[in-house]
Amino acid sequence: MNLRVTWVQPEDLVGHELRQAAEDGRDASAIAARWHAAGGPPAPGAAGASPTPRTELRALANALLDELAALPSPLSSDEPTPLAAIQARTTATTGAGGSTPVPADAIPPPEGVGDGAPPTRPEAPQAPGLGGGAALRDRLHAAWLGRAAGCLLGKPVEKLPLPAIRALARAAGNWPLSSWFTAKGVPPELLASHPWNRRSAVTSLAENIDGMPEDDDLNYPLLNLLLLQRHGRDFTTADVARLWLDELPAGRAFTAERVAYRNLLDGIEPPLTAVRRNPFREWIGAQIRADVHGWTHPGDPVGAAAQAYRDAALTHTANGIYGAMFVAATLATAGTGTADVHQALASGLAVIPPRSRLARAVRLGIESARILPDFDEVVDRLHATLGGYHWVHAVPNAALVAAALTHADGDFSRSLCAAVSGGWDTDSNGATAGSVAGLLAGRPDRLPERWTSPLKNRLSTSVPSFDGIGFDTLAELTHMEAVRP
C-alpha cells in the first residue's frame, strides 16, 4: 500500500508550480512540454495529492521543480519579497507614536486587476487613546470570538464550489447567509451531490456544534501567542521555525507550511524554506497566521506588518507575504477602538506594494463592494475576474475578505456571512473577517449570542498546553503581549 502524503509529493507539485509560473509571468512552456510528454499529471484539483501514485516520475519532477524555480519573473520589481524592498514601494510611514493610518477615501478605484499607477495616499493623524487596559482586553476577547465563529461558519462548506454553497444554504432557507449551515431541510439528493466537508460536518453544522473544534486557522494564532511569550516582539524567522518543530504536529500543517516543515527537516534554513520546491508560497497560509501580530500592535500597522513579515517569510514570498502584512496592518488599525473598517482596510493596503496583484485585487474587492448593493453580484464579479487562481491562493481570498468587510460596513454578522458566502477558502476568510469585525465591535457582549454561545468558551487544539482553553483566557494572554514593553 502506498502512503499518500499530501502537499509534498514531487509529482503532485509540478502542476501547481506550472500554474504559479503562469501567474507570475515566467515562461515555463518548454518545461511543461517535457512534463506532459513524460505523462506527468496536472495539479490535483482540490486535494493535496493525486489519486494515483506516480513514483516513476518523482526524479523528473524534482529536477523540473528546480528548473522552474530558476526562471526569472517579470513581475519581481513590482512584487518584491525582501522587507526593505516592500517598504520602499509603500507609502505608510512610521513616526514616534507608531505608524500613520490612511483614510479610506484615499483608495483609488481599480481597473479590474490591470495596470495602474501607485496610489497616492495622504497621511492621517495617529489615532489617540489606544489604552492598554480593560478596553483593549475586551476588544481582543471579541476578536478571538469573532475569529472562531467565522472559521466555524465556513468549515462545513470548505472546498465546495460557489454554486454548491448557495444551493445548500438556499435549501435550508438560509440565503442570504445569516446563520450556521445545517442539513435540516436540505433534500438528500442535494447533499449527495454536494457533500459537506467530511472532516468538519460532524463538528460545525448547527445541529452538531459543541464548542470550537480544532482548526489550523486557530492553531496558528495559538502558536504565535507562544512565539511572543517565548521570544517577544524581536523574534526571528528562525525562532518561528524552532517553535514549529517543537510544538506543531507535522500533520497539522498544510500547503506551504507543510513544504516548509519538510524543508526544515531536510536541513534547509529560512528563508530558503519558502522557495525550495514550494509552489504554494503565494497561497493563504501566511495570511491566516497574521492575527496575533495585528492584535498586539494597536495603532501601529507598520509595526504589525513588519512582525507578520518575519513570520510569513518562513513559508511564503511576494503576494503570500503581502496577504499576511495586509491583514496584520488592518487589524492593528481596527484595534485602536477609534477607526472604522474602511480606515482599517486602507491601512492594510498602505503597507503592501501598490502594483502587486494582491493590492490590485483588494482594491477591486473594495470598489466592487462600494458600487454594487447586492453582495452576490460582488462575489460574481470577483469570481469572474480572479477565478483563475487556486481556491486557496492569497490573491482572490484577500479580495473577498476586503469586499465582505467593506460591504458589511462594520456589522459583525454580515461580515462573517459575506466572507463565507463568497466561497473559496471559506473557513479562513470567515475567520479573518470575524477577527476584524470582532475588534471593531469592541466587546464580547456586542457580538450576537447565536455566534458566541455555541462556542461554549472552549477551544480544541493539538497545540500543547492550549487544548480546552477559554477565549477569555486567550484574550488575557494576548493582552499581556500587547502591552509588554
N, C-alpha and C positions, 0 to 999 in steps of 0.2 A: 504494500500500500504506500502510495506517495503522500507525503505530508505537504500540503499546500500552504505555505507561509505567505500570507497576504502582504502586498505592498513592497516586497523586496526581491521577488523572483526576477532575475535579469530579463528573461524572455517576456515578462509582463510589463517591464519598464520602458522598453524601446518605443512602443506605440505612444506612450504618454510623452516621451521625450521628443518624438517627431511632432506631436501636437504642440508642445511647448515651443519648438523651433519655428513652426508656422506662425505662432502668436507673436514671437519676438523678432521675426524678420530674418532668421537665419536660413540660408539656402541649404536644405538637407535633402534635396531631390535625389542626388546620387546615392546617399546613404540609404534613403528609403527604398530605392530600387534594389539595392543589394539585399536589404532585409526581406522585401516581398519576394524576390527571386528565390531566396532560401526557404520560402514557406513561412516566414515569420508572421504571427498573428497581429491584428490591431490591438489597441489597448482594450482591456476589459471595460465594458460599458458602465457598470455601476460598482461591482465588487472589486476587491483588491487583488484577485487572482483569476486568471482564465480557467475555465472548467477542465481543460485537458493539459496535463504537464507536457512541456516540450523541452526536456532537459538536453536533447541533442543540439538545441540552438543556443545553449547558455554561453558557451565560449564566444560565439559570434556576437551575441547580444552584449556582453561586457565590452568587447572591442568597439562595437558601434556606439555604445553609450559614451565611451571615452572620446571617440572621434566627434560625436555631436557636441560634447562639452567644449571642444576646442574651436568650434565655429564662432566667429565674432557676430555680435548682434548690432545692427544699425541703430537700435533704439537705446544703446547703452548711455549715450550722452544725455538723453532726457530721462533715463531711468537708472541712475547710478545706485550702487549698493553701499559704498563707504559712507559713514555718517557725515563726515566733513563735506563730501560732495552733495549729499542730500540737503544739508543745511545751507550750502551755498546757493542752492536753487530755490529756496523758500523765502518767504517774507516775514515769518514770525520772528520776533526778537525777544531777547531776554534782558531784563533790567534788574535793578537791585531788589525789587519786590516780586520778581517772578517774570513770567513771560506775558506778552501782550496778546490778549484775545482780539478777535476780529469780528466786526459786526456782520450780521447775516446778509444785509443788503449789499455787502461788498462782493458777493459771489456773482460772477457774470453768468448769463445764460449760456448753456452749452450748445454746441452744434453737433449733435449726436455724440460720438466719441472721436471725432476727426481732429484735424489740426486746429490749433488756437494759440494765441499769444499767451504768455504767462499772465494771469490776472493781477490787477493792481488791488491790493487790499490795504486800505488806510488803517492806521493804528487806532486802537481804542484804549481808554484808561483802564488800569488794573482794577478789577473788582475789589472793593474794600470788604472788611469784616468777615473774613473766612472763618475765623474762630477754630478752636481745637477741642471744644467741649462736647456737651450733650447734643448740640445741633448737628455737628459733623458725625457723631456716632449714630444718630438717628438716620441721617442720610445714607450712611454706609449700610446700616441694617436694611433699609428699604432697597438699596442696590443689590445686596446679596439675595434678598427675597425675589426681587424682580428678575435677576439672572436665573434663579432656579425655576421660577414659574414659567418664564419664556422658553427655557430649554425643555421643560416637561411638556409644554403645549406642543412643541414641534416634534417630539420624539416619535410618536406613532406614525407620522407621515414622512419621516426621513427617507430619502431615496425615491419617493413616489414622484411621478411627473405631475406637473401643474394641473392638467385636466382631471387626474385621479383625485387630487386633494379637493378640488372644487366639487367633484361628484360625490365624494364621501360625506363632505360637510353638508351639502345641499340635501342629501337623502336623509340626514338626521335633523333637518330643519335648523341648521347652524351656519347659514350663509346669508350675508357676510359673517365671517367667523367672529364669534363673540364669547365662546366658552370652550371647554375641553372637548376634544374629539370623543365620540362614543360609537360603539357598534349597535346600540339600541336603535331600532327603527330602520337600520340600513339593510336593504334586500340582500339575501345570501349570495345571489349571483354577482352583485356588485363587489361584495367582499372577496369573492373568489377571483374576480378579475383584477382587483386592486387590493391585495392583502396588506395589512398593516406591517410596519417594520417588525420582523419576527422577534427581535430581542427586546423590543420596547413595549409592545402591545400589552404584555402581562403586567406592566407597572405604570403605564402612562395614559390609558384610556380612562374616561371619567369614572367608570364603574370599578376600576382597579387601583386607583391612586391611593397609596398608603405611605405618606412621607415622600421625600425626594430620593429617587433611585440613583445609583451611580451613573455618571456620565463624564466623558472627557472634558466637556465644557465646564464642569465644576471641579474636576480633578486638577486642572492646570491652575486655576486661582488658588487652590489649596497649596499646591507646590510653590507658587510664587509668594504666598504668605510665609511658608517655611524658608524660602530663599531670603526674604528680607529679615526674618527673625535671626537667621544664622550669619548673614553677611552684610546686612544693612544696605543702604542705597548705593554704595560703591561696589556692589558685586560685579564680577566679570562674567563674560560668557563662559569661561571655563568653570566658574562656580555653578552656573546653571547645569552644565554637563555633569559635574560631580554629583550634584543633588539628584539629578535624574537617575544616575547609575545607583545611587544609594536608596532612593525612595520610590521610583516609578517602575512598576512592573512592566516589562517589555511588551507584554500582550495588551497593555492598556494604551499603547502609543500606536498611531496610525499615520499613513501617508508620509509627509515629510519628517514627522517626528520619529517614525519607525526607521526610516532610512538613516537619519542622523544617529539614532541609537545604535544601529548596526555599524555605522562608520566609527563610532566611538569604540565599540568592541573590537573593531579591526585595527585600532591604534591610530585612526585619523583624528586630528585635533581641529577644533574650531579656528577659523571659520570654514575650513575645507569640508567640515561635516555637512555643510549646507549644500555643497555643489557636487560632491562626488557621487555620481550615478543617482542623482536625486531629481527626478522630473517633476516632483511635487513642490518645488521650492517657491512657487508663487501661489500656492493654494492657501486655504483659510486657516491653517493650523496656528500660525503666529498670532493672527487676529483674535483667536479665541483665548489666547493666553494674556491678553493685554490689560484686562480689567484692573487687577491689583495695582499696576503701575499708574493708571489714571486715578484710581481711588485714593492713593496715598500722596498725590500731588495736587490737591485742590488749589486752583488759581495759577497753576504753573504748567500749562500744556506743553511747553517746550521741554521742560524737565521730565515730564511724564513720557513724552515721545522718545527722548534720549534713553530713558530707562527701558522702555519697551524695545528699543533697538537692540540693546545688549542681550536681551532675552531672545529676540527673534533671530539674531544673527547665527545662532546655533544651528538653525534648521532652514532658514529662508534667505532669499535675495530679492532685491528690487521690489516689485509690487507686493510680494508676500510680506516683506518688511513694512512697506507703506501701510498696509492694512492694519498692522499692529500699532504703528505710530498714530494713524488716524483715529483709531478707537481710543487709545490712551489719552490723546490730547482732547478729544471730545468729552471724555469722562472727567478729565481734570477741570475743564471749564464748567461742566454740569455740576460738579461737586462744590462749587463756590456757594451755592444757595442763592445767587443773585442773577444768574444767567438763564436765558430761556433756551429751548432746544435748538433754535436757529443759530444763536450765537455760539452754542457748543459745537455744532457741526462746522461752522465757519472756522473755529479754532482748529478743529481736526484737519480741515483742508489746508490750513496755513502752514502745517509742518511737513507736508509731503510735496514732492516735485510737481508743479502745476501742469507740466506737459506729459506726465505719466498716464498710462492707461487707467490706473485706478483713480487718479484725481479727475480725469475726464468722465469716467463712469459715475463717480459720486456726484459731480455737477449735473450730469444727465438725470440721475435719480432725484436730486433736489428740485431741479427745474420742472421735471415731469410732474412731481407731486404738487408743485405750486399751481400749475396751469390746468391740470385735469382733476375735476371734482370726484370722479369715480375711481377708487383705488384699483379696481380690476383693470381699468384702462391703463393706469400707470404701470401695473405689472406686465400687461401685454406689450407695452412699448419697450420695457426693459428686456423682456424675453426675446422680442423681435430683434433688438439691437445687440444684445450680449449673449444670446443663446448659444453661440458657437463655442463658448468656454465650457469646460467641465463644470458640473454642478457643485463641485467643492472648491473651485477657483476663487481666489480673493476678490477679483475684479467685479464679477456680477453680484456677489453676495454683499460687498461693501456698498454697491449702488442701491441694492434693495433695502438694506438697513437704513441708509440715509433717506431714501424715499419714504419708507414707513414712518420714520420719526418725524419727518417734515410734514407728511400728510396728517399724522395724528396730532401734531401741534401741542405736544406735551401730555396728551391724555394717555394714562397708563394702559388701560385695556386695549385701546385702539392701537397703541404702539406695538404691543405683543402680537395682537391678532393680525395686524397688517404685515408685519415681518414674516410671520409663519405662513400666512395665506399666499405669499408670493412665491412659494416653492423654493427650489434649490436646496441649500443646506439649512433645513427648517429649524432644527433644534439649536444650531449655533446662532442663526440670525435672531431667533426668538430670545435667546439668552442675552445677546448684546443689546438688542432693543429694550429688553426688560431691565437691564442694568442701567442704561441711560435714563429711562423713564422713571425707574425707582429713585435714582438720585434726585431727579427733578421734582418728584412728589415730596421728598424731604423727610417723610416719617413713615414707619410701617403702617400706622393706623389710617393713612391716606390711601393705602392700596386696597382694592376691593377684596372682601373676605373670600369670595369664590376662588380667588387665585392663591391666597395665602393659607387658608385653613387646611386644605388637603395636604400641604407640605408638612404639617404637624411639627414644625420646628425641628426637623430631623433630616440629616443628610447622610446617605450611604456612600461609602467610598472605599477604595483599596489603598488610598494614600495613608500610610501608617500614622496612628495617633488621632486621626480625624473622623473615623467611622462613627456615625451616630451623633455627631456634633450638632448643636443648635445654631441657627442663623444669628441669634442674638449674641452668642459667644463669638462667632466669627466676626461680627461687627466690632465687638470689643477688641479682639486681637488685631484686626485691621486698623482700627483707630489708633492703637498703640504705635503701629508702624508709621501712620500718617503724621503723628505729632512728634515722633522721635527726632531729636536734633540731628 
